Amino acid sequence: MSISMYQASVPVLVRGLTNLKTFLGKAQAHAAEKQIEPSVFIGARLFPDMLPLNRQVYIATDTAKGCAARLAGVEAPKYDDVEVTFDELDARIQKTIVYLNEFKPEQIDGSEERQVTLKMRTGAVEFTGIAYLLHFALPNFFFHTTTAYDILRHNGVELGKLDFLGRGTSN
């Protein structure tokens, strides 16, 4: 049995975003319980030259919606990157999950050889669909969701491996 491009992308991204919502929910509850100003977490970084938590969420959601859109050959919606509260970040993630769930397998399956061009600061980078998914989009997505997890864990939020992996299975 082979795996489809759709199955390797949309459900994986939705699960990762759902788990990211869990991290943020636990952080919000932790801030309330410990009477910590939520902005402390939103602006937290692992190191001064790294991006803060809210930017990790921006990039994870942008990567997810961009991945599905590029594989389907459509334009992704633009988000303004203005979310600065837990509720706003949660809404952004939810909006991205809704967007991803609008894709049908037939829009993405067969995109293995589709040309994907990313405009980077250093110039355009060309990928086939499969190379883009496996060697750029998914690693980038998991880098930023992992960094969000690490920022929160480093700041005392009680998160565990199952929060990152998710509980149970999703089909």
HELIX and SHEET records of a PDB file:
HELIX    1   1 MET A    5  LYS A   34  1                                  30    
HELIX    2   2 PRO A   38  ILE A   42  1                                   5    
HELIX    3   3 LEU A   53  ALA A   72  1                                  20    
HELIX    4   4 PHE A   86  ASN A  101  1                                  16    
HELIX    5   5 PRO A  105  ILE A  108  1                                   4    
HELIX    6   6 SER A  111  GLU A  113  5                                   3    
HELIX    7   7 GLY A  129  TYR A  132  1                                   4    
HELIX    8   8 LEU A  133  ALA A  137  3                                   5    
HELIX    9   9 LEU A  138  HIS A  154  1                                  17    
HELIX   10  10 LYS A  161  LEU A  165  1                                   5    
SHEET    1   A 2 GLN A 115  MET A 120  0                                        
SHEET    2   A 2 GLY A 123  THR A 128 -1                                        
END                                                                             
